[in-house]
Amino acid sequence: MSHATSYELFINGKWRAANNRATLPVINPATEKVFGSVASATVSDLDEALASAERSRKAWSSRPVKERGEILVAAARILATKAGDAAKDLSAEQGKTIAEATGEYARAV
């Protein structure tokens, strides 16, 4: 990547900064250069995320199995179209080879 990317928290269906606005650098272990930054969640951020996840679990569980399957297949198709770029980011973030990162996304799909 040619520029550092900043990642926020995804809580209750929205992207946002941590309550304390703090971030942590993400360093490419192969080059030791900053790849990006991530929001540093507080305990209250985590409590909010857990409460949201529990509400979502209940809503997801109430959907018919066929509908859940259709949603997961659609998500896999979307991921497959983005796997190449995602593998490059994963490689930079984790220091993995592109082949290994691509394999991870292929298994996820």
Legacy VTK file of the C-alpha trace (Angstrom):
# vtk DataFile Version 3.0
C-alpha trace
ASCII
DATASET POLYDATA
POINTS 109 float
0.000 0.000 0.000
1.223 3.457 -0.780
-0.574 5.174 2.084
-1.465 4.396 5.648
-5.085 3.446 6.170
-7.011 4.234 9.328
-9.561 1.715 10.556
-12.359 2.653 12.919
-14.528 0.440 15.120
-17.625 -1.137 13.560
-20.229 -1.185 16.310
-23.995 -1.473 15.967
-23.863 -1.178 12.192
-21.728 1.989 12.089
-18.054 2.852 11.696
-16.764 5.197 14.377
-13.718 6.221 16.382
-13.059 4.763 19.804
-14.603 6.677 22.709
-11.133 7.845 23.716
-10.192 8.698 20.087
-6.957 6.716 20.577
-5.406 4.685 17.774
-2.686 2.071 17.506
-0.241 1.710 14.606
-0.336 -1.415 12.443
3.222 -2.292 11.459
4.180 -4.498 8.518
6.437 -7.088 10.173
8.359 -7.680 6.937
9.339 -4.024 6.420
8.742 -2.590 9.908
6.876 0.300 8.262
3.516 1.571 9.467
0.786 -0.010 7.353
-2.097 1.849 8.962
-3.768 2.487 12.271
-6.665 0.983 14.170
-8.969 2.501 16.739
-8.017 1.472 20.274
-11.274 0.344 21.846
-12.128 1.224 25.425
-13.970 -1.027 27.863
-17.171 0.929 27.130
-16.627 0.422 23.368
-16.287 -3.315 23.991
-19.386 -3.410 26.199
-21.342 -1.626 23.464
-20.018 -4.013 20.806
-20.908 -7.081 22.877
-24.431 -5.800 23.529
-24.870 -5.087 19.814
-23.532 -8.530 18.891
-25.996 -10.194 21.261
-28.919 -8.263 19.728
-27.693 -9.216 16.255
-27.318 -12.880 17.245
-30.921 -12.980 18.361
-32.125 -11.334 15.126
-29.925 -13.628 12.974
-31.120 -16.741 14.809
-34.749 -15.839 14.156
-34.220 -15.808 10.364
-35.101 -19.005 8.487
-32.122 -21.274 7.765
-32.630 -20.955 3.994
-32.467 -17.156 4.230
-29.315 -17.273 6.376
-27.709 -19.585 3.835
-28.584 -17.257 0.958
-27.067 -14.308 2.823
-23.853 -16.239 3.513
-23.550 -17.322 -0.135
-24.026 -13.705 -1.255
-21.365 -12.568 1.240
-18.963 -15.227 -0.068
-19.488 -13.989 -3.635
-18.721 -10.416 -2.579
-15.610 -11.541 -0.689
-14.432 -13.490 -3.732
-14.496 -10.298 -5.836
-12.395 -8.450 -3.235
-10.004 -11.256 -2.282
-7.079 -10.000 -4.392
-6.962 -6.553 -2.796
-7.739 -7.981 0.633
-4.866 -10.475 0.281
-2.450 -7.616 -0.442
-3.606 -5.812 2.697
-3.404 -8.991 4.785
0.104 -9.613 3.477
1.191 -6.102 4.484
-0.493 -6.334 7.870
0.718 -9.807 8.815
3.874 -10.248 6.764
2.384 -13.280 5.016
3.156 -14.106 1.427
0.508 -13.079 -1.103
-0.058 -16.780 -1.853
-0.714 -17.560 1.810
-3.009 -14.543 2.231
-4.881 -15.432 -0.971
-5.310 -18.978 0.319
-6.850 -17.691 3.531
-9.456 -15.740 1.590
-10.099 -18.695 -0.728
-10.789 -20.885 2.322
-13.086 -18.224 3.776
-15.060 -18.057 0.532
LINES 1 110
109 0 1 2 3 4 5 6 7 8 9 10 11 12 13 14 15 16 17 18 19 20 21 22 23 24 25 26 27 28 29 30 31 32 33 34 35 36 37 38 39 40 41 42 43 44 45 46 47 48 49 50 51 52 53 54 55 56 57 58 59 60 61 62 63 64 65 66 67 68 69 70 71 72 73 74 75 76 77 78 79 80 81 82 83 84 85 86 87 88 89 90 91 92 93 94 95 96 97 98 99 100 101 102 103 104 105 106 107 108
